């Protein structure tokens, strides 16, 4: 299914997609006449997807991972969609995330925030969701079961302007946290998880979870009930080292990320939009293929229950150039298909998103090849979808590029202001969920 871009002129919708990353520099290339014809008219369309049944993993680069209020990710929360929750990796209090990790006041614990470039340092597989990950190293047995060493929370209330969560979302609603732990022969034997609301810790919603002592990724599910701390502006989980277990010197606790979402009163999934992320700034399809493991994809599938994989790549040029786009995209799709098979899940619906042009950096010829390849890939499977920013925002086309609508930042790459982020996200919302009929 192919959806060409179109512009929305009313309403406030937005996508939760942020970013980091420097882009490969290249001079702009003028579009060819044949390329112009490709954008002359969008086909007649009906709405594509249902935001009440949209559990999605966004595979991307700096336009889709990382906290920045001027980029798209922190605007997804303004989509006109029933937002369930999100993957928390690193903290951004302005964006509705509160991730606070430390040592619990113990000199026998050291805490590190790691990324895929530094690796885990233990000789095992480089399992990352690719933005950041958390590691605690224990020097000796910890006999302080009331000392919290980590917190993963979402924030709502008047102080939170960037997230989907308001009091109706967080107060009086049951939630579920899924914690993705990397295990190894050097793992701590167990962790304790305690539900938190409004800065208060539940006296009963606590659980001790034993960890595997082999290499792998373990998804821990913990219920956050609605029957305590009905005031406050955050909700999530605290991480502890439980009493009754012996932490050997040099043992480690390693957490890739936590997903917190709304559920029903007995912990079952409810309709809505769930967004998880894999990628980092500056990445290409080749980076996704060479730097991330199958295990990390499988864990993200299991933690998010996503049945859509949205690929928004193309601003960073593949090392092999234009001729490698088709092969790398095919390999990336195959990698995710294989991960779903390993996870015991059916093939997901792939959503291919051709991004907007970025001034003085990505030549139009390159993005036109991304456009062609993504369109062809989507046409090979009836359930897949292709959406395209180029008919909306192409700086080589004065009739399409509106500098008052799309203001990019200093490098002319990312949204340079909140209105641009809202507009880009609003456009994506319509292309995904509303379509249009000519």
N, C-alpha and C positions, 0 to 999 in steps of 0.2 A: 504494500500500500504506500503510495507516494503522496505527500502533502507539500505543496509549494508554500512559500511564505506569503503572508498578507499582514496588513497593519490594523491593529485595533485602535480605535479613537476614543473609546470611553471605558471607564471602569478601572479598578486598581487590582491587578493580579501580579504575582511575581514568583519567581523560582529561587530555590535555595541553592545557589551554586557559587562558591567563592574562588579565590585563587592566590597563587604565588607566581613566580617563575619568569625568567627572562626568555624571550622568544628569539629564534634565529633571524638575523637581519638579512634582508634582501630587498632589492629595488622593486617598486610596483611595476606590473606588466599590464598593458592595456588589454581589455577584453577584445576577443575576436568577434567578427560579425556573427559567426555561428553560435558563439556563446551568448550574444545578445538575444538571439532567437529563442534560446532556452529559457529566457526569463520574460518573454513577451506576455504570457498569460498563464495564470494558475488554473489547473483543471478544476472542474466542479467537484466539491467534496462534501462529505457528511462528517459529523463529529467522529474523531478517531478513537479516543480512549476515555475511560470512565475514571474521574478523579476519586471516586469512592472505592475503587478497586485498583489502586495504582501503587504497588509495592515495588520500588525501583532501586537498582544500584546504578549510580552515575559513574561512568568510566571516563576520566578526563584529565585535564591539565590544570593550569593556574586559573582557568575560568570556572573550575568546578570544585576545587578543594582549597581549604584554608580560610581563615577568618579575615574579612575585610568588608566594612559596611558599604564601600563603594563598588562592590562587585556583586555578581548575581546571586551567589549562594544565600547571603543573608536576606535576600529579598524573596526567595521562594516562599518564605513564610507568609507572604501576603497573597499567595495564590487564593483564588476563590475555591478552595478545596478543604475537605475535612482532614486537617493535618493530624496524623497519629503521633508522630515522634520522629526521632532522627538519631543518626550515629554521632556520638560524642567521642572525639579523639583528644583534642587539646582545648583549653579553655578560652572563652571569649565572653566575658560577662555582659558586654554591650549587645552581643548577639544572642543572648539567651542561654549561654553555656557557662556552667560554673564547674571547672575541673581543678580541684585543689589536691595535690599530692605532696607527700613529705615523708618524714621519718617517725611520726608519732612521738616526737620528743626524745627518741632513743639515739644515743651515740653509736649503737650497734647496728643501725640501719643506715644505708646510704641510698639516695634516690637519684635516678637519672632519667631525663627525657631524651630518647634516642630517635634516630630516623634511619631510613633505609641505607643511607650512605655510610653511617657509622657502624651499622650492624649491631648484633646483640653481644658480640665479643665472647661467645662461649663455644664457637666451632660448629654450631648447629645450623639448620636451614635459615635463610634470611626471610622469615615470615613477617611481613608488614602489610598494613593497609596503605602504606606509602606516605602518609603525612608525618605522623609521629607515633611513638609508642612509649610505654612506661616500664621502668625496671627498678626493682628494689633488690639490693644485695644485703644479705643478713650475715653479720659477723659472728653471732653466737645465738644460742637459744633465747627467744624473747618471752619473758614472763610478764607480759603487760597486756592482757586481753582487752582492756578498756581503752587502749591507745589506738585511735584511728590513724591509719597511714595514708588513706586516699579517699577522695569523694568525687563522684560523678553525678552532676545534677543538671536539670534544666530549670530555667528561671522564667517566671511570669510575673505579672503585676505592672504597676505604673512605671517602674524603672527599666522595663524591657521593651524597647521600641523595635527590635529587629527580629524577634522570634514569633512563632505561631501560637505560643502558649499564653493564654490569658487565665484569669481565675476560673472561668468555666471549664477550662481544660484541666487545670491542675488541682483545684480544690474539690474534694468530694468525689474524685474519680479514681478508680483503681488503675494501676499501671503495672508494667512489667519491665524489668531490666534484664538484658542479656549481655553478659560480660564475656569477652573473648580473651582467654588466657592462653599464653604460649607455654607449653610444658616441655620438660627436658629431664634427663637424669639428675640435674641439679636443682629441680624445683622444690619450693617449700612443700611440705606434705599437705597443707590445707589452707583455705582462707575462710573467714567468716564475713558474711554480707548482712548488713542491717539497713532496713528501709528508713529513709529520712524524709521529713516534710517540714518546711518552715524552720529549718535549723534544729528540729527535734528528732530524736532517734526513737523508733518504735521499740517498745519493750518486748513485743512478741514476734514481729515480722523479721525474724533473724534466721539465718541458716548457715551451717558449716558444710563446706564442700571440699571433699578430698580431691587432690590433683594427681594426675597420672605422673609416673616417673619416667616416661618415655618421650621421645620427640613427637610433638604434635600440637594441635590447637584444640582447646576444650571450650565449649560454649556452656556457661553457667546461667541458668534462668532463675530469677528471683522475683517474687511477687511483692508489689508495693500496695498494701491495702489502703482504703479510703477512710478508715475509721479512727484516725488519730491526726493531731495537729491540723485542724481545719483552717488555721490562719497561717500566714507566711507567704513568701514569694518564690519558693523553690522546692523541688522535689527530686529525689534520686536515691542513691545508695552510698553507704560508707563501707570501706574495706578495712578489715582487721586481720591480725594473726591470732588464731583462736588458742585458748587454753587447752591443754591435754595433748598437744603435738610438739615434737622437738624439731626445731629448725637447726640444721647442721651449719657449721661455719662455711660461708661461701654460697649458701643456698640462695635461690632467686625467685622472685615473683615478677612475672612479665605479663603485662596487659596491653593488647593491641587497641582496644576501644570498647565502648559500652553503647548499646542501643536501648533507649527508653521510649516506650510507647504506651498509648492508652489501650486497655483491654476491657472485657466485661468483668462482672463481679466474681467470676470463677477463673479468670485468667485467660479466657479465649480471645482470639483476634476479633476485631470489629472492623467494619468498613472504613476506608479512608486512604490517605496518601502517606506512604512511608518512604523516606529517602535515606540511602546509605551511599558512601563514596569510596572510590578507589582511584588513586592517582596523586600527582603532585605537580607543582609549577615547573614549566619547561619541558614536560614529558611529551614523548611521541608514542605512537603505537609500538615501535621497537622497544622503548623503555618498558612499557607495560609487559611486553613479552619476555624481556631479558632480566628484569629486576624483581618481578613478583612471582610468587610460588602458586602452584595449584592449591596447596593447602590454605593459603590466605583467601583465595577466591571461594573455596568451599566453606570456610568458616563464615565469611561474609554472607553467603547464601543462607546458611543455617541460622545465623543470628538475625537476619532481616526478613526471612521468608519472602524475599523478593522474587517476583515472577516476570519482571521487566528488567532489561539491561539497556541503559541509555548511553550511547557512545557519542560524546561531544569532544572531538579531537580534530586537528587540522591547522591550528595556529602555529604549532611548532613543526618544522619540516623534518620528514624522515631522513635518517642518515643517508639512505640510498637515493634520496631525491624523489622527484615526481613519479618515476617509473616503479618505485617500491611501494606506493600507496596501496595498490590493489592487493598485492601479496601479503602485506602486513595486516591490512584490515581483515582479510580472510583468515589469517592465522590467529588474530585476536578473537574473532568470533568463534573459531574452533576451540580456542583455549577456554572460553567461557562455556561453550557447549559441553566440553569434556568435564569441567568443574561441576556443572549441574548433574551430569551423569554420575560422577563420583559421589555427589551429595544425595543421590537417589531421588532427584527431582526431574520433572519433565523439562524439555527444552523451554527456555524463556522466550518471551517476545522481545526482539531487538528493536530499539528505537535509534535510528541513525540521525544525527543532527549535524548538518553542514553549518559551520559557524560564520559569523559576519567577517568581512574583510577588516584588516588592521592596517592603518596607514603607514606606508614606507617600510613595512616589514614582510608581509606575506604576499608574494606576487599573485595576481589574480589567476594566472595560468595554473598555479599550484592548487588553489581552492576550487577552481573549475574541475580539476581532476578529482579532488575529494568529493565534490558534488556528483560527478558522473559515477564514481565507484560506489558511493553510498546508495545512490538511486538504484544501481544495478543489483547491489547486494540485497536491498530491501525487496526487489521484485522477485527474488528467487524463493521467497517463502511468503505465503499468503498472509501470515499473521504479523509479519514485520512491518515497520512504519519508517518512512523517511520524511523528515521535515527540514526546511531549508531557509536559512536567514538571508541568503544572497539576494533574492528578489525584494528584500526589505531594506537591507543595509549593505550597500556596495559602494565604496567611495569612488570607484571608477565610473559610476553611473550617476551623474548629477540628478537625474530624475528619481533615483532611489535613495541617495544619501542625503539625509537631512541633518546638518550639524546642530540644529537646535534640539533635535530629538536624541541623537547619539553623540555624546561628548566623551571621547576616550581620554585616558590619563596621559601623563607626561611621556611615557614611551609609546603612546598611541596604540595601546594594546587592550587594556581593560577598561570597564566603565569608569569614567573619570568623576562621576558624581552619582548621587543616589537616584535622581530622576532617570539617568541613562540605565542604571541597573534595573530599575522598575520597568522601564520601557522594553528592554531586552527580555526580561522575564515575562512580562505581560504578553509579548509576541510569542514566546515559546509556549506559554499556557494555552493561547488560542490555537496555535498549530497542533498541539498535542490533544487538547480536550474538546475543542469546539469545531475546528475545521471551518470550511465555508462552502457555500454553494453559489456558483456564478449565476 
